[in-house]
Amino acid sequence: MRILSQRDQKWHKTAPDNMTYGVFSKFENSEDQVFIPSEEYKEFKFKNSSNTSSKLLNATHLIDEKEKLRYANMVRKTVDMLKESTVQKVVLSRVESFTKRSSDLEILEALLNEYPAANCYFFHHPKVGKWMGATPEILAVIKGENLQTMSLAGTAVFNPNQDHVWGEKEIEEQKLVTDFIVENLKAKGVSHIKKSLVQTAQAGTLVHLKTDINALIDPSRKEDYIEALHPTPAVCGLPRDAAQKFIKDNEGYDRSFYTGYLGIVEEREASYYVNLRCMQLLDDEAYLYVGGGITAKSDPILEYEETVQKLFTMKSLL
């Protein structure tokens, strides 16, 4: 575990020179990125005190019929658009608010216990607010001339008693993400790109389809590669510009830092993660963000139920 902090309340909107820093970036490209210069740095060990990842989810009590109808109608509209256009995929999301029954640090401890294999974080800046999350998705890990990223798509409830059998929709969706990453890296001059076999990866109480991708890069061009990858089809869609415009015109709210990215950048290394499975923390309530990839084969009700399962994994921490 690492803690980076600055000594004042200044909102740094550009990266500091010649020092380690943290970055917190929005879904849409804007000047509202947050950079945290590492003026104070600490490391510590956290001992996981529970193992809840094998439990099955029963989130039916979180179903809101009004919200179900609204979201299903939005999915239906998206499916109709996908069938009539060249857009292949759009990632739709929604947000719900819940009462906090624990302190921020108690929620963080529960998060660390629930997701020991994920990248867990707690971000706070007095001019931006407090965010917390556990993301299973690497945007990019850069070590010298090596770049590692991943293609992550498809969601199902983890069942410890059997291997999950993926459907055609999830397999197709995951391949779209993989192809996008490879083509965009090639467009930036990246060479020696290697892909792993598709595998099922567990993240807490959920599983996803994942392909690991590695490449050789010019480490002085980190920003170019992040621009090529963000936002990925796993959080936006394909083609990226058309999907992002559809999201802006139809979701009906500002995602803010949800589906943006966060990371720590050092002289020879940098680790960036997609901000999935996250919450925005206020004094007495928390806003929980969830979403899913929509293709022409999507079922509106099943898509809503998927978001409910994702919602439950974070709601249980409050």
C-alpha positions as a Markdown table, in Angstrom:
| # | Residue | x | y | z |
|---|---|---|---|---|
| 1 | Met | 0.0 | 0.0 | 0.0 |
| 2 | Arg | 1.2 | 3.5 | -0.9 |
| 3 | Ile | 0.2 | 7.0 | 0.2 |
| 4 | Leu | 1.0 | 10.0 | -1.9 |
| 5 | Ser | 0.1 | 13.5 | -0.6 |
| 6 | Gln | 0.8 | 17.1 | -1.2 |
| 7 | Arg | 1.3 | 19.7 | 1.6 |
| 8 | Asp | -1.3 | 22.3 | 0.5 |
| 9 | Gln | -4.7 | 22.5 | -1.1 |
| 10 | Lys | -3.7 | 23.7 | -4.5 |
| 11 | Trp | -5.4 | 22.0 | -7.5 |
| 12 | His | -2.5 | 21.0 | -9.8 |
| 13 | Lys | -3.9 | 20.6 | -13.3 |
| 14 | Thr | -0.6 | 19.7 | -15.0 |
| 15 | Ala | 1.9 | 17.1 | -14.1 |
| 16 | Pro | 4.8 | 18.2 | -11.8 |
| 17 | Asp | 8.4 | 18.0 | -13.2 |
| 18 | Asn | 11.0 | 15.5 | -11.9 |
| 19 | Met | 9.0 | 13.9 | -9.1 |
| 20 | Thr | 6.6 | 11.1 | -8.5 |
| 21 | Tyr | 3.0 | 12.0 | -8.7 |
| 22 | Gly | -0.5 | 10.6 | -8.7 |
| 23 | Val | -3.1 | 11.4 | -11.4 |
| 24 | Phe | -6.9 | 11.3 | -11.3 |
| 25 | Ser | -8.6 | 11.9 | -14.7 |
| 26 | Lys | -12.2 | 12.2 | -15.9 |
| 27 | Phe | -14.0 | 10.1 | -18.5 |
| 28 | Glu | -14.1 | 13.0 | -20.9 |
| 29 | Asn | -10.9 | 14.7 | -21.8 |
| 30 | Ser | -10.9 | 18.1 | -20.0 |
| 31 | Glu | -8.6 | 20.4 | -18.1 |
| 32 | Asp | -10.1 | 19.1 | -14.8 |
| 33 | Gln | -7.5 | 16.4 | -14.3 |
| 34 | Val | -6.0 | 16.3 | -10.8 |
| 35 | Phe | -2.3 | 15.7 | -10.3 |
| 36 | Ile | -1.0 | 15.0 | -6.8 |
| 37 | Pro | 2.8 | 15.8 | -6.4 |
| 38 | Ser | 4.3 | 13.3 | -4.0 |
| 39 | Glu | 5.5 | 15.8 | -1.4 |
| 40 | Glu | 4.8 | 13.2 | 1.3 |
| 41 | Tyr | 5.2 | 9.5 | 0.6 |
| 42 | Lys | 4.6 | 6.5 | 2.9 |
| 43 | Glu | 4.3 | 2.7 | 2.4 |
| 44 | Phe | 2.6 | 0.2 | 4.7 |
| 45 | Lys | 1.3 | -3.4 | 4.6 |
| 46 | Phe | -2.3 | -4.3 | 4.8 |
| 47 | Lys | -3.3 | -7.7 | 6.1 |
| 48 | Asn | -6.4 | -9.1 | 4.6 |
| 49 | Ser | -8.8 | -10.2 | 7.4 |
| 50 | Ser | -11.6 | -12.0 | 5.5 |
| 51 | Asn | -12.3 | -13.9 | 2.3 |
| 52 | Thr | -15.8 | -13.1 | 1.0 |
| 53 | Ser | -15.0 | -13.6 | -2.7 |
| 54 | Ser | -16.7 | -17.0 | -2.9 |
| 55 | Lys | -20.2 | -15.8 | -1.9 |
| 56 | Leu | -23.0 | -15.7 | -4.5 |
| 57 | Leu | -24.9 | -12.5 | -5.0 |
| 58 | Asn | -28.5 | -12.0 | -4.2 |
| 59 | Ala | -29.2 | -8.4 | -5.1 |
| 60 | Thr | -32.9 | -8.5 | -5.9 |
| 61 | His | -33.7 | -6.1 | -3.0 |
| 62 | Leu | -31.8 | -3.4 | -4.9 |
| 63 | Ile | -34.1 | -3.6 | -7.9 |
| 64 | Asp | -36.0 | -0.3 | -8.4 |
| 65 | Glu | -38.8 | -0.8 | -10.9 |
| 66 | Lys | -38.9 | 2.8 | -12.0 |
| 67 | Glu | -35.1 | 2.8 | -12.6 |
| 68 | Lys | -35.3 | -0.6 | -14.2 |
| 69 | Leu | -37.8 | 0.7 | -16.8 |
| 70 | Arg | -35.8 | 3.9 | -17.4 |
| 71 | Tyr | -32.5 | 2.0 | -17.9 |
| 72 | Ala | -34.1 | -0.8 | -20.0 |
| 73 | Asn | -35.6 | 1.8 | -22.3 |
| 74 | Met | -32.2 | 3.5 | -22.7 |
| 75 | Val | -30.7 | 0.1 | -23.6 |
| 76 | Arg | -33.5 | -0.6 | -26.0 |
| 77 | Lys | -32.9 | 2.7 | -27.8 |
| 78 | Thr | -29.2 | 2.0 | -27.9 |
| 79 | Val | -29.8 | -1.5 | -29.4 |
| 80 | Asp | -32.1 | 0.0 | -32.1 |
| 81 | Met | -29.3 | 2.5 | -33.0 |
| 82 | Leu | -26.7 | -0.2 | -33.1 |
| 83 | Lys | -28.8 | -2.3 | -35.6 |
| 84 | Glu | -29.1 | 0.7 | -37.9 |
| 85 | Ser | -25.6 | 2.2 | -37.8 |
| 86 | Thr | -22.0 | 1.3 | -38.1 |
| 87 | Val | -21.5 | 1.7 | -34.3 |
| 88 | Gln | -20.6 | -1.7 | -32.8 |
| 89 | Lys | -20.9 | -1.1 | -29.1 |
| 90 | Val | -21.9 | 1.5 | -26.6 |
| 91 | Val | -21.2 | 1.3 | -22.8 |
| 92 | Leu | -24.1 | 2.7 | -20.8 |
| 93 | Ser | -23.9 | 3.6 | -17.2 |
| 94 | Arg | -26.1 | 4.9 | -14.3 |
| 95 | Val | -25.6 | 6.2 | -10.8 |
| 96 | Glu | -27.6 | 5.7 | -7.5 |
| 97 | Ser | -27.2 | 7.2 | -4.1 |
| 98 | Phe | -27.1 | 5.4 | -0.8 |
| 99 | Thr | -26.9 | 6.3 | 2.8 |
| 100 | Lys | -23.4 | 5.8 | 4.4 |
| 101 | Arg | -23.5 | 3.7 | 7.6 |
| 102 | Ser | -19.8 | 3.6 | 8.1 |
| 103 | Ser | -16.9 | 6.0 | 8.1 |
| 104 | Asp | -14.7 | 6.5 | 5.0 |
| 105 | Leu | -11.8 | 4.5 | 6.6 |
| 106 | Glu | -14.2 | 1.7 | 7.6 |
| 107 | Ile | -15.5 | 1.5 | 4.0 |
| 108 | Leu | -11.9 | 1.5 | 2.7 |
| 109 | Glu | -11.0 | -1.4 | 5.0 |
| 110 | Ala | -14.0 | -3.4 | 3.8 |
| 111 | Leu | -13.0 | -2.6 | 0.2 |
| 112 | Leu | -9.5 | -3.9 | 0.8 |
| 113 | Asn | -10.8 | -7.1 | 2.4 |
| 114 | Glu | -13.3 | -7.7 | -0.4 |
| 115 | Tyr | -11.0 | -7.0 | -3.3 |
| 116 | Pro | -7.4 | -8.2 | -2.3 |
| 117 | Ala | -6.5 | -8.8 | -6.0 |
| 118 | Ala | -7.8 | -5.5 | -7.4 |
| 119 | Asn | -6.2 | -2.0 | -7.5 |
| 120 | Cys | -8.0 | -0.4 | -4.5 |
| 121 | Tyr | -7.7 | 3.3 | -4.0 |
| 122 | Phe | -9.0 | 6.2 | -1.9 |
| 123 | Phe | -8.6 | 9.7 | -3.5 |
| 124 | His | -9.3 | 13.0 | -1.7 |
| 125 | His | -8.7 | 16.6 | -2.7 |
| 126 | Pro | -10.6 | 19.3 | -0.9 |
| 127 | Lys | -11.4 | 21.1 | -4.2 |
| 128 | Val | -12.5 | 17.9 | -6.0 |
| 129 | Gly | -14.0 | 15.6 | -3.4 |
| 130 | Lys | -13.5 | 12.0 | -2.2 |
| 131 | Trp | -13.6 | 8.9 | -4.4 |
| 132 | Met | -13.0 | 5.3 | -3.6 |
| 133 | Gly | -12.9 | 2.2 | -5.7 |
| 134 | Ala | -11.5 | -1.3 | -6.6 |
| 135 | Thr | -10.7 | -1.7 | -10.3 |
| 136 | Pro | -9.8 | -5.0 | -11.9 |
| 137 | Glu | -8.8 | -3.2 | -15.2 |
| 138 | Ile | -5.3 | -2.0 | -16.0 |
| 139 | Leu | -5.2 | 0.8 | -18.5 |
| 140 | Ala | -1.4 | 0.6 | -18.8 |
| 141 | Val | 1.6 | -0.4 | -16.7 |
| 142 | Ile | 4.8 | 1.0 | -18.1 |
| 143 | Lys | 8.2 | -0.3 | -17.0 |
| 144 | Gly | 11.1 | 1.1 | -19.0 |
| 145 | Glu | 10.4 | 0.1 | -22.7 |
| 146 | Asn | 7.7 | -2.4 | -21.8 |
| 147 | Leu | 3.9 | -1.6 | -21.7 |
| 148 | Gln | 1.3 | -4.0 | -20.3 |
| 149 | Thr | -2.4 | -3.5 | -20.8 |
| 150 | Met | -5.5 | -5.7 | -20.9 |
| 151 | Ser | -8.7 | -6.2 | -22.7 |
| 152 | Leu | -11.5 | -6.7 | -20.2 |
| 153 | Ala | -15.2 | -7.2 | -21.0 |
| 154 | Gly | -18.1 | -9.4 | -20.1 |
| 155 | Thr | -19.5 | -9.8 | -16.6 |
| 156 | Ala | -21.0 | -12.7 | -14.7 |
| 157 | Val | -21.5 | -13.8 | -11.1 |
| 158 | Phe | -18.6 | -15.9 | -9.8 |
| 159 | Asn | -19.7 | -19.5 | -8.8 |
| 160 | Pro | -17.0 | -21.4 | -6.9 |
| 161 | Asn | -18.7 | -24.7 | -7.9 |
| 162 | Gln | -18.5 | -24.5 | -11.6 |
| 163 | Asp | -16.6 | -22.8 | -14.5 |
| 164 | His | -18.6 | -20.1 | -16.2 |
| 165 | Val | -19.6 | -20.7 | -19.8 |
| 166 | Trp | -19.6 | -17.4 | -21.8 |
| 167 | Gly | -22.2 | -16.6 | -24.4 |
| 168 | Glu | -21.6 | -15.3 | -27.9 |
| 169 | Lys | -22.4 | -11.7 | -26.9 |
| 170 | Glu | -19.7 | -11.5 | -24.2 |
| 171 | Ile | -17.1 | -13.2 | -26.4 |
| 172 | Glu | -17.8 | -10.9 | -29.3 |
| 173 | Glu | -17.7 | -7.8 | -27.0 |
| 174 | Gln | -14.4 | -8.8 | -25.5 |
| 175 | Lys | -12.8 | -9.3 | -29.0 |
| 176 | Leu | -13.9 | -5.8 | -30.0 |
| 177 | Val | -12.0 | -4.4 | -27.0 |
| 178 | Thr | -8.9 | -6.5 | -27.8 |
| 179 | Asp | -8.9 | -5.4 | -31.5 |
| 180 | Phe | -9.3 | -1.7 | -30.6 |
| 181 | Ile | -6.3 | -1.8 | -28.2 |
| 182 | Val | -4.0 | -3.5 | -30.7 |
| 183 | Glu | -5.0 | -1.2 | -33.6 |
| 184 | Asn | -4.6 | 2.0 | -31.6 |
| 185 | Leu | -1.2 | 1.0 | -30.2 |
| 186 | Lys | -0.1 | 0.1 | -33.8 |
| 187 | Ala | -1.3 | 3.6 | -34.9 |
| 188 | Lys | 1.1 | 5.1 | -32.3 |
| 189 | Gly | 4.1 | 3.1 | -33.8 |
| 190 | Val | 4.1 | 0.5 | -31.1 |
| 191 | Ser | 5.9 | -2.8 | -32.1 |
| 192 | His | 6.2 | -6.4 | -30.9 |
| 193 | Ile | 2.6 | -6.6 | -29.6 |
| 194 | Lys | 1.8 | -9.9 | -27.9 |
| 195 | Lys | -1.6 | -11.1 | -26.8 |
| 196 | Ser | -2.4 | -13.9 | -24.3 |
| 197 | Leu | -5.2 | -16.4 | -24.7 |
| 198 | Val | -8.6 | -15.2 | -23.5 |
| 199 | Gln | -9.2 | -16.2 | -19.9 |
| 200 | Thr | -11.8 | -15.9 | -17.2 |
| 201 | Ala | -10.6 | -13.5 | -14.5 |
| 202 | Gln | -12.2 | -13.2 | -11.1 |
| 203 | Ala | -12.7 | -9.8 | -9.4 |
| 204 | Gly | -14.4 | -10.2 | -6.0 |
| 205 | Thr | -17.8 | -11.7 | -6.6 |
| 206 | Leu | -17.8 | -11.2 | -10.4 |
| 207 | Val | -15.9 | -12.7 | -13.3 |
| 208 | His | -14.8 | -11.2 | -16.6 |
| 209 | Leu | -13.2 | -12.2 | -19.9 |
| 210 | Lys | -9.6 | -10.9 | -20.1 |
| 211 | Thr | -6.8 | -10.8 | -22.6 |
| 212 | Asp | -3.3 | -9.6 | -21.5 |
| 213 | Ile | -1.5 | -7.5 | -24.0 |
| 214 | Asn | 2.2 | -6.6 | -23.9 |
| 215 | Ala | 4.3 | -4.3 | -26.2 |
| 216 | Leu | 7.6 | -2.5 | -26.7 |
| 217 | Ile | 7.4 | 1.3 | -26.5 |
| 218 | Asp | 9.2 | 4.6 | -26.3 |
| 219 | Pro | 9.0 | 5.4 | -22.6 |
| 220 | Ser | 9.2 | 9.2 | -23.3 |
| 221 | Arg | 5.8 | 9.0 | -25.0 |
| 222 | Lys | 3.7 | 7.8 | -22.1 |
| 223 | Glu | 1.0 | 10.4 | -22.7 |
| 224 | Asp | 0.6 | 9.3 | -26.4 |
| 225 | Tyr | -0.1 | 5.7 | -25.3 |
| 226 | Ile | -2.6 | 6.8 | -22.7 |
| 227 | Glu | -4.4 | 8.9 | -25.3 |
| 228 | Ala | -4.5 | 5.9 | -27.6 |
| 229 | Leu | -6.1 | 3.7 | -24.9 |
| 230 | His | -8.4 | 6.0 | -23.0 |
| 231 | Pro | -11.3 | 5.7 | -23.0 |
| 232 | Thr | -11.3 | 2.0 | -24.0 |
| 233 | Pro | -14.2 | 0.3 | -25.6 |
| 234 | Ala | -14.7 | -1.4 | -22.2 |
| 235 | Val | -16.0 | 1.9 | -20.8 |
| 236 | Cys | -17.0 | 3.8 | -23.9 |
| 237 | Gly | -17.7 | 1.8 | -27.1 |
| 238 | Leu | -16.7 | 1.5 | -30.8 |
| 239 | Pro | -16.0 | 3.5 | -32.8 |
| 240 | Arg | -14.9 | 5.6 | -29.8 |
| 241 | Asp | -15.9 | 9.1 | -31.0 |
| 242 | Ala | -19.4 | 8.1 | -32.1 |
| 243 | Ala | -20.0 | 6.0 | -28.9 |
| 244 | Gln | -18.8 | 8.8 | -26.7 |
| 245 | Lys | -21.1 | 11.3 | -28.4 |
| 246 | Phe | -24.0 | 8.9 | -28.0 |
| 247 | Ile | -23.2 | 8.6 | -24.3 |
| 248 | Lys | -23.1 | 12.3 | -23.8 |
| 249 | Asp | -26.4 | 12.8 | -25.6 |
| 250 | Asn | -28.3 | 10.0 | -23.9 |
| 251 | Glu | -27.0 | 9.0 | -20.5 |
| 252 | Gly | -28.5 | 12.1 | -18.9 |
| 253 | Tyr | -25.7 | 12.8 | -16.3 |
| 254 | Asp | -22.1 | 13.6 | -15.9 |
| 255 | Arg | -19.9 | 10.6 | -15.3 |
| 256 | Ser | -17.2 | 12.8 | -13.8 |
| 257 | Phe | -14.3 | 10.6 | -12.7 |
| 258 | Tyr | -16.2 | 7.3 | -13.2 |
| 259 | Thr | -14.6 | 5.4 | -16.1 |
| 260 | Gly | -11.8 | 7.9 | -16.1 |
| 261 | Tyr | -8.4 | 6.7 | -15.0 |
| 262 | Leu | -6.0 | 7.0 | -12.0 |
| 263 | Gly | -2.4 | 6.1 | -11.4 |
| 264 | Ile | 1.0 | 6.7 | -10.0 |
| 265 | Val | 3.8 | 7.9 | -12.3 |
| 266 | Glu | 7.5 | 7.6 | -11.4 |
| 267 | Glu | 10.7 | 8.2 | -13.3 |
| 268 | Arg | 11.0 | 4.8 | -14.9 |
| 269 | Glu | 7.6 | 3.3 | -14.1 |
| 270 | Ala | 4.0 | 4.3 | -14.3 |
| 271 | Ser | 0.8 | 2.4 | -13.4 |
| 272 | Tyr | -2.6 | 3.5 | -14.8 |
| 273 | Tyr | -6.0 | 1.9 | -14.0 |
| 274 | Val | -9.5 | 2.4 | -15.4 |
| 275 | Asn | -11.8 | 3.8 | -12.7 |
| 276 | Leu | -14.4 | 1.1 | -12.5 |
| 277 | Arg | -16.4 | -0.2 | -9.6 |
| 278 | Cys | -16.1 | 3.1 | -7.7 |
| 279 | Met | -18.1 | 5.5 | -5.5 |
| 280 | Gln | -18.1 | 9.2 | -4.8 |
| 281 | Leu | -18.2 | 9.9 | -1.0 |
| 282 | Leu | -20.1 | 12.7 | 0.6 |
| 283 | Asp | -20.7 | 13.3 | 4.3 |
| 284 | Asp | -23.8 | 11.2 | 4.7 |
| 285 | Glu | -24.2 | 9.4 | 1.4 |
| 286 | Ala | -22.3 | 7.8 | -1.4 |
| 287 | Tyr | -23.0 | 7.9 | -5.2 |
| 288 | Leu | -22.3 | 4.4 | -6.7 |
| 289 | Tyr | -21.6 | 4.1 | -10.4 |
| 290 | Val | -22.3 | 1.1 | -12.6 |
| 291 | Gly | -22.5 | 0.3 | -16.3 |
| 292 | Gly | -22.3 | -2.4 | -19.0 |
| 293 | Gly | -21.4 | -2.9 | -22.6 |
| 294 | Ile | -24.3 | -2.8 | -25.1 |
| 295 | Thr | -24.2 | -4.5 | -28.5 |
| 296 | Ala | -26.9 | -5.2 | -31.0 |
| 297 | Lys | -27.5 | -8.6 | -29.3 |
| 298 | Ser | -28.1 | -7.1 | -25.8 |
| 299 | Asp | -31.2 | -7.9 | -23.8 |
| 300 | Pro | -32.4 | -4.7 | -22.0 |
| 301 | Ile | -33.6 | -6.5 | -18.8 |
| 302 | Leu | -30.5 | -8.7 | -18.5 |
| 303 | Glu | -28.3 | -5.5 | -18.9 |
| 304 | Tyr | -30.2 | -3.8 | -16.1 |
| 305 | Glu | -29.8 | -6.9 | -13.9 |
| 306 | Glu | -26.0 | -6.9 | -14.6 |
| 307 | Thr | -25.8 | -3.4 | -13.3 |
| 308 | Val | -27.7 | -4.4 | -10.2 |
| 309 | Gln | -25.1 | -7.2 | -9.5 |
| 310 | Lys | -22.3 | -4.7 | -9.9 |
| 311 | Leu | -24.1 | -2.2 | -7.7 |
| 312 | Phe | -24.5 | -4.8 | -4.9 |
| 313 | Thr | -20.8 | -5.5 | -4.7 |
| 314 | Met | -20.2 | -1.9 | -3.8 |
| 315 | Lys | -23.4 | -1.2 | -1.8 |
| 316 | Ser | -22.5 | -4.0 | 0.6 |
| 317 | Leu | -19.4 | -2.0 | 1.7 |
| 318 | Leu | -21.4 | 0.9 | 3.0 |
